[in-house]
């Protein structure tokens, strides 16, 4: 493997346009034969400095690129933006154990945004100390745009001198001490200089026929991918998770709000306590238009299973990654999907690993959770229905302290309109810490000028020059209450809002979820929560398919259930962005809808009912609805009341049978046979319980287990009288209901999920 490094310096005022120019051609670069890695790095100490890094299998691949149209196009794009090239700063390099003469060492490390100032204080002292080390020549500090990943690229007289320095235990304190805390987890690569005609130094990446196998390959280690992996691993399904980023993000640049329904999911997954400990409660919102408060609403509503939590996405990923590790799965970072094909029996993925090698992963299924720039979506040829929409405005996002007299825990929206048109907006979301907020607002006009009017890529990942504290203060001066002051700017970026939904969520054995399937405006914080629910819906179905227990149409229900929800959420978020409110007549219902508590799969082919008198059930949950929790259940031998969630928690379906005093002894006895038949048809993937009215004598049944509906809350909430049943799916939605009990109808429904008796 060989590497080229080309240093560029932007002309005055042109630095923000260099990144978009590179993005315009990088996909063509990645498609070239022999290409392994192509990156545009920023000089961490010089805002106008860049380094183009490419890696190739051998010199022949490099020559083909240099002589081809892609290199010519890149040169044409960069020529008007950068200073004329001087002598090359870096020679041609080979990553090989052989070779003499100068070497270059690339040390990759993570510098969290919150500790960037600490690193920059210590780094110059390290460089000064290194100057006295024998064999050391020079180094350059680079960073990957949009991430916390930095690279120290150092030149040495030879490998021996570098290795001798590393072998000396004193080097950690003598030279590297000022930045030692950042060097605990690094990735180091050593490159020799390729001499003229040095073909003997080249190495060719060998692609194995099949290097790894797994049941499900999950592409992307964000919240969506981690949720899918946790659910698969909980069910004993083998899965691998890959992510192209070598280290997870460490700054608050993405989702904050965790919806009530997501909190219920996290309770099931066993991470809700960790989330609550790390976050803050978002207790309400206020809206101001032209300086006048139009409404204020408390989000601390009765009957919510959890409140609305504020938690930065990097914390969400940390918590889910730790949970996944307890299940024996760790994401493979620095591993990027290159290509994917499928056949009747499985999926074959080509993955570029952290060391640049290409390996083949064979899986039964693949789930693309790889975000706004999804490679899975690209390889499948999925398109956005109606095209990808983009808001014309540029926005800036900042993490800053705000000094004002506003209630704690409230999301604050300040809008300015002229002649009925919105021409200013400021959204402030509280973060953990005194007076700390995430702020989104329109970017100053100079940023749009820097883009040359070109669209930024979808999502939040592409950064222009960072907005300043003065930019934030100017927005506050215009829109926030008089006297509001901003301070302690920790992080900022500029982005453009994109929105759209792909034409399909499934292609054969490959699925897309989260931002790979749908992009939203940030209004309502829908993106991350919707992606988590995509994975929550899909994973249990995939697990049954992997184990051979799924009915033929089960996997089709993922798109049938989740895509309509995605369309509704994208449309609602687009309508909400920049407006005062959608439905001021029923704000509480709107809030519950935003929190996904009203989510229903009522139109799904996978849900059903057999009910003699639907009106008698009243407002009870319908097929497809989220199954609400109920308290006050009593079980013999347990000294405290139980929740319905105590019965439905787990990875299997739950059959809830109900009977009151009108049920006869023979009818109750027949429930044992019904349960045994249902478990057999479900291949053991079903739990069953009999819930009795307090007035019923307990029958002598060995099965199913019996509980008392002590305060008749289950009867009231689920609308049952006489006998009845509810089948609760593993994702907490009602799959089927019957009143009275109809064993034949239940058997027919289970055939839609499990495919009949096995």
N, C-alpha and C positions, 0 to 999 in steps of 0.2 A: 504494500500500500504506500502511495506517495501523497504528499501534501504540497499545495501552493498557498502562499500567503502574500497578498498584495495590499500595501498600505495606500489609502486614499486620503486626500484632504479636500473638504468641501470649499467651494468658493464662498465668499461672504454672503450670508443670508440663504444659502442653498442647502444647508445641512438637513432641514426637515424633508426635502424632496429626494434625498438619496435613498432612504428606506423604501418609499413607494416605487422608485425606479428599479431597485433590486427585486421587490416583490413582483414586479411586472414580468420578470424573466426567470425567476427561481424555479417555477414549476417545469419550464422547459429544460433547465439544467438538470433537475432531478430525473427527467425522463431519458437522459443520455446514457448510452451503454458505458458501463465501467464507472459511473459516478457513484460515490459513496456518501459524500457529505458536502453540503454547500451552505455556507453561513455568512451573513454580514454582521460583524461584530463592531461595537462602538469602542472608541478609546475612552476609558473610564475617566481620564484626566483632561481630555481635550474634546470639547463639544463638537469640533469640526473634524475630528479624526475618525477614520473607519479602517477596518481591515477585512478584506474579502478572503475567506478561507474555503478552499475546495480540496477534496480528497478523492483519489482515483485508484482503481485497481492496479494500474501500471502506466508507464509513460506512453504507450500506444493510445490508451484511452484519453490521456491528457492532450496528446498531439491532435487527435481527432476533434476534440473540443476546440482547441485553439485555432484550428484551421477551418472550423465550421461556422454556420450562420448564427448560432446562439451566442458565441463569444463576440461576434461582430455586433449583434444587437445590443448586448450589454455595454460594449464600448460606446456605441452611439448614444445610449441613454445616459451614461455617466459623464461623457465628455463635456457637455455644457454645465454640469453641476460641480465638477471637481477641478482642482488645479492640475496643470500639465504634469505628467508622471516624470519623476527623476529616476536615479539609479535604484534598482530593487533593494528594498530593506531586508527581504528574506530570500534566501536561496531555495532551490528545490529540495524538499525534505523527504526522507523515507523512514517509516516506522519499522525499524528492524534492529536486531541485536548486533548485526555486523556493522563494520565501518570504522573509520578513523577520522580524526580531525574534528572540527567544531560540531557540537550537538545543540539542539534546542529542546527545552523541557516545557511542556504545556501542563500547568497545574490548574485544574478546575476546582473551584470552591464556591461555597454559598455565602453571600453577605446579605443577611436580611435587611430590608429597607430601614427598619427601626434602628439598626446598628450601623448604618452606612457611615455616619459621621465618626463613630468610634474607629471604624476601619481606616477611614481616610486620615485620621489623626496619626495612626500608627504606621501606615504603609510607607510614607517618605523616610521615616527613621530606619525601617528595614532596608530600603534601597541604599541609604547612606552606609549602613553597616556592611551590606553585601559587597560594596566596592573594594573592601579590604580582603575578601576571600580569594585565595589563589585559584585561578582558572575561571573565575566568574567574569563575564564581559558586560552584559547589559540585560535589561528586561523591559517589557511593556505590559501594562495592565489594561485588559479588555473586558467588556461585559456583553452579555447577550441581551439585546433589546427586549424590553417587556418582561424581564425575569430578574431574579436575584443571583443568577449564575455569573461568576467572574472567571477570567483566565489570566494567570500570570505566565507569560511566555518569555522564558529566559534563555540567553545564549551563553554557552560555556566553551572553553577551549577543547574539551573532550569529555567523553562519558566517564573516564576514570576520575577526573577531577570532581565531577558532579557527584558520583557515587561515594567518593571518599568524604565529601562534605556531609552527605546524608548519613553516612555510617557513624559520624562523630556525634555522640549523644548531646554534646554541648551546643550543637547548631540550633537546637530548638529555642534555647534561651539567649544565646550569644547574638544571633542574627535575627531569627524569626520571632523573638519574644513579643514585640509590640502587636503582632497580629496572630499570636499562637492560638487564641480561642477559635479562630476561623479556620484553622488548619487541622482540626480533629477529624474531619470527614472530607477527604479530597480524592480526586481521581488524577493520576499522573501518567503522562505519556512522554516517551523520549524519542526524538527524531534525529537521525544522522543526516548530514548534508550529502546530497547526491553529487558525486564528482562527474566530470564530463564523461559521457559514455558509460555511466555507472549502472547499466542495466542489471548487473548482478545484485544490486541492492533491492530490486523490486520484488514485491511479494504479490501474489495473486490471491484474491479472496476465493476460497473454495466453498461452493454451495453444496451442502450435503443433500442427499435425496430426502431424507426425513430425519431431523435431529431431535425434534420434540413432538410428543403427542399429548393431547388433553381432550377432555369432553367439550369444554367451551373455552374459546379464546375471547377475552374481553379486551378491546382496544380503547385505552383511555383510563387513567386513574384519577379522574375527577369524581365528584359526588355521585354521578350517574353510574359510572363504571364500578366504583367501589361498592355501591348498593347492590348492583347485579352480582358482583363476586361474593359479597357476604351472604346473599340469599342462596346462591348456588352451593357455597361451601357449607352453609348450615344444613343443607340437605345431602351432604356427602358427595356432591357432584364435583369431579375434578375440573379445575379451571386455572387458567393463567391470565394474568393482567399485565399488559405492556403499556408503557407510556414513553413518548419520545423525549420528554423533559428529564434530564439527568437528576434533577432535584425538584421536589414539589415547590410551588410558589410559596413565598413567605410574607406577602404583603396583602393588604386588604383591597384588592383591585377588582373583586367580583361580587358575588351575591352576599347579602347580609341577612335578609329576613328569612326565618325558618317558620313555615306555616304550621298551624295547629295539627293538620293531618300528618305532616312530616314528623312532628313530635310523637304522634301515636305510632308511626312506623318505627321510629327510633326506640320507643318503649319495647316494641316487639323484638327489635334487634339487640337490645341490651345496652344502648348507649345514651339513653335519654338523660340519665343523671350527669354523665360527663358533659353533655351539651349544656344543661342548665348551669352547671358549675362554671363553664367557660364563657357563657353569654350573659346578656341582660334582657329583661322583659321590655318589649315595646308596648306601652300601655295605652296609646291613643294617637290620634292625629288631629292636626289643625290645618285649615286652609285659609289663606289670605289672598284677596284679589285687590290689586291697586292699594295695598296697605290696609284694607278693611277685612277683619275676620268674617268669613262667610259661614263657617261652621266649625264645631269642635265635637269630637266623638271619642268616648272611652271605648277601648278594646277589651276591657276587663268585664266581659259579658257573662251572665250566669249560664251554666250548662256546658261551657267549653271544656273539652278534655285537658287541654293545655292552653296557655296564653301564647301570644305571638313572640317568638324569641329573636333577639338580635345576636347574630353570631357570624363573624367573617368567614368566608368560604375556606380560607386556608386552615382555620380551626376545624371546620366540618371535615375536611379531608384528613386532617391529623387524627381526629377521633375515629373516623371510619377505617382508616389504614390500620390503626392499633387494634380495632375490633377484628379486622380481617386477619391480622397476624395471629390472634388467639385461635383462629380456625386453621392455621397452618399455611396460609397463603400470603405472599409478599409481592407487591408489584415489581416487575422488572423495569427499572427506569433506564433511560437512555436507549430504549429499544423501540424502533420506529417501524411501523408497517410500511412496506414498500409496494407490495402487490398482493392480491388475493384472487383465487379462483375456487370454483366449487364443482362438485359432481354429485351423483346420486347418493353417495355414501358419506360425504363430508366436505370439509373446507381445507384448502391448502394456502397458507399465508407465508409470504416471504418477508422476513423481519431483519432489519439492519440493527445489529447489536451495538452496545456501547463502544466496542473496540473496532467497529467498522466492518465486521464480518457479516455475511448474509447467511441466515439460517432459515430452515423451513420448519414451520409448525403445522401439524396436522390435527384438526379438531372436528368434532361432529357438527358444531355450530360456532358462529362468530357473532359477537354483538359489538357494533360500532358505537362507542361512547366518546368519540375523539373530537367533540366540540365543533365550534363554528367553522373551522377549516378542515373538516373531516376528510381524511384520506379514504375511509370506507365509503362514504357517500360519493366521493369522486370516482372510485373504482367501479362502483355499481352503476354509475351514470344516472343517479337520482337527480331530479331537477326540482326547483321550488315552484309549486303550483302558482301560476300567475306571475312568476318571476320573483326575484329577491328585492323586496322594497327597502329603500333607504331614506331616512329623514334628511332633508336638505341641510339642516343645521349641524354644526360641530358642537360637541359638548365637552366640558372639562369635568374631571372627577378628582376630588381631593380628600385627603385625610387631615383634619385640622382641628384645633381647639377654637371654640366660639364662646365669647363672653357676652351674655345677654340674659334677659329676664324671661325665660321660657320654661314651661313645665318639663320636668325630667321625664324621660322615656317616651316622648311624643315625636312622631314623624311630622315634620313641618314642611308645608308647601306654600311657597310665595309665588304668585303669578302676577304678571303685569299685562294688561290688554290695552290696545288702542283701537278705537272704532270696532270693538268686538273681536279683534284679532290678537292672539297671544304673541307678544314680542319680548317677553322676559319670563324666566322661570328659575326657581331655586328650590331644590329638594334637599332637606337636611335630615339625615337618619342618625340617631344617637348610637355611639359605639361605647364599648366598655372603657371606662376611664372618665375622670371628671372633665366636663365641658367638651368632650371629644365627639366629633361628628364626621360622618361621610357626607360630602356635599356634591351634588350634581347640578350644573348650571350651564348656560350657553357659554361657549368659549369666546374669548375676545376676537374681533374681526381679523387680527393679524394671523391667527392660526389657519383660517380658511384661505387666506392669501398664500400661506406657506405650502398648502397642498396643491396649489395651482388649479384649484377647483376640482381636483380628482377625488373620487370616492376613497375613503379609508376602507380597508377590508372589514368584513362583518365582525361584530363582537368588540372586545375590549383590548385585544392583544397588541394592536399596532399603535405605537406611541409616536407622537411628534415631540418637539421640545416640551419640557415640562412647564406647566403654568407656574407662576410665581405667587407668593403671598399677596403681592399688590393686586394681581388679577382677582384673587379671591375677595380681597377687601373691596374692590370696585363693585363686584357683584352684590356683596352685602350692603354696601352704601346705597345701591339703587333699589334693592328689593326687601331687605330685612328691616326690622325696626330701627329707628335712629339710635345711634350710639353703639350699635353692634360692632365688636372688634374681633378679628381673627388673629391667631398666633400659632406658633409651633406647627408649621406645615411639615408633615412627615412624608407625604407622597402625593404625586399628582400626575395626571396624564390627560390626553385629549382623545376623544373617540367619536365615531358616528354611529347612530342607532340603525341597526338593520332588523328586518323582520320578514318572516316567511315560513312555509312549511313544505316539506318534501312531498312528492306525489305518491310515495308509498313507503311504508315502514319495514317491509319485508321483501327480500328477493331470495327465494329458495331457503337456504340454510343460513342466510345472513340477515341481520336485523340492525336497525339504527335506533338510537334513543337519545334523549336529551338534546343538546344544541346541535348534534349531528342531524337531528330530524326536524327541529323547529327553532327559530330565533325570535326573541321577543324584545320589545322595548323594556327597559328596567322597571317601568311602572308596576307596582304591586309585587315586585321581586319574584315573578312567576318562573323564570327560566330554570333555576336550580331545583326548585320544588317540583316542577313538572317533570324534569328529567329523573328525579328520584322516584316519582310515582310510575314513570315509564318502566324503570328497572324493576320496581316492586311488582308490577303487573306481569312482566315478561318472565322473570326468573323462575317462579314456581311452575310455570307451564313448560319452560325449557327443561327443568329438572325431571318432570314426568316423561318428557320426550326422550331424554337421554337414557332413562331407565326402562324405556319400552312400555310405559303405562299410559301414554297419551292417546286419546282418540285422534283420528286422522285430521279433524278440523281444529284441534285445540290451539295450535300455534297461529292459525289464521285469526283467532279471536284477539290477538295482541293488537293488530292494526285496526280491527273492527271496533275495539274499545278505546284505544288510546288516540288514534288519529282524529276522530271527531272532537275529543277533548282538547287536543292540540290546536285544532282550527279555532275552536271557541275561545281559547285562552289567547292565542295570537291576536285574533280580532278584537277581543276585549281590551287587551293591553295597548293596541294601536289606538283604539278610541279613547282610552283613558289618558294617554300621554299628552301632557300639555293642557288638559282640561281641568275644570274645577272638581267635578265629580260626575259619575254616570247617572246615578239614581238617588237623588237626595231625598226622595220620598220614603225610601226604605234602606237606610244606610246600614242597619244591622244585618239585613239579609245579604246585602252586597259584601259586607265584610266576611260573613260566613262562606259566601261563594268564593271570595278571593282566597280564603284559607282552605279551600277544597273540602270543606265539611259537607257541602251539598252535592259533591261529585257523585254521579250515578252512571252505571252502564246499562240503563234500562233498555236501550235499543240493541243490546248485544245478542247475538244468536246463542250465547252460552248461558243465558239466564232464562228462568221460566217459573210458572206457578200453576197450581190446580186449586182454585179457591171457589167454594160454593157460593159465598156471598161477599164479594169484594168490599161492599160498603160497610160490612160489619167490622172490617179490619181498621177502618178509620185512617189515621195518619201513620199507621205502622210502616216500617221500611219495606219498600217494594223490591222485587227482583232487580238486582244491579245496584241498589243503594248501598251506601256504607252502613254496616251493622252497628248501631249505637251501643254503647256500654250500658250495663244495668248493674245496680248494686243490690245488696240485701239477700243474696242467695245463701242458703244454709245447707251444709253437708255434714252428715253424721261423722263425728270424730274430730271436727274442726271447730275450734273455740271462737271463731270470729266469722263475720259475714264475708262472703266471696263476691267478686265481680264476675260478670259474664266474660270479661276479658281473660279471667283466670282459666276459663274453659277453652276459649277459642285461640289462646296464644299458642304458637308453635308453627310447624311447617306443614300440617295436614289440614284437610277439610274437617269441619266440625258439624255433626248432625245434632240439632237440638229438637227433641221431642217434648211436647207439652200435653198434659192431661189435667182436667179438673174433676170434680166429684161426679159429673155426668157420665164419665167413661166407665164402662163395665169391666169386670175382672178379666173376661176373655179378651177384650180389646187391649187391655194393658199387657196381658201375657203375650199377645201377638207381636208386641213391639220388640221383644227379644229376637224373634226370627227376622224381623225387618232389619234390625241392626247388624246381625250376623251376615245377612245377604248383602247389605250395603258395604260392609267392610271387605267382603270377598270381592265384590265388583270393583272396588277401589284399590285392590291390591294391597290392602293394609294401610292405605294413605287416608284414613278417615277415623276420627274419634266420634263417639256418640254419648249423649247424656239424656236422661229423662228428668224434666223439670215438672214438679208436681205442685198443684195448688195446696195451700196449707190444710184444706179440709179433706184431702184425699188420704185414705189409709195406704201406707206404703206397701206395695206388692212385694212378694218374695221372689225377686228376680236376681239371678246371678249376673245378668247383663241386660241393659246398660246400667252404668252407675246412676244413682238417684240423688237429686238435690231438691230442696224445697224453695219455692218462690215465696219467701217468708213474708214480704210486704206487698206481694202481688205486683211488683214493679215490672217484672218481665211480661206478665199478662197485659198490663196497661200499655207498656211501650211497644209490644209486638202484636197487640190486637187480637189475641187468641182466646177462644172459649171452646169448651168441649175438648177435642183433640186437635193437634196441629203440629206442624214441623217447619223449621227453618234450616237450610243447609248454608253454612257460612264458609266461604272460600278462604284459602290461606292468605289472600290479600285483604281480608276483613270485609268483603262485600257479600251481599246476599246472592247466592247462586240460584236458590230455588226455595219456594215456600208452598205449603199445602195446608188447607183448612177445609175439611178435616184431613187426617192422615190418609194418603193414598199411596200404598206401597208400589203399585204398578207405575204411577207417574214419576215417583222418585227414581225407580229403576231406569226408566226411559231417560230421565235427565242425566243420571250418572253415566249413561252410555255416551252422552255428548262430550264428557270430560275424559273418562277413562276407557271408552271403547268397548264396554261390555265385560261380561264375566270372563276371568282368565283362569 
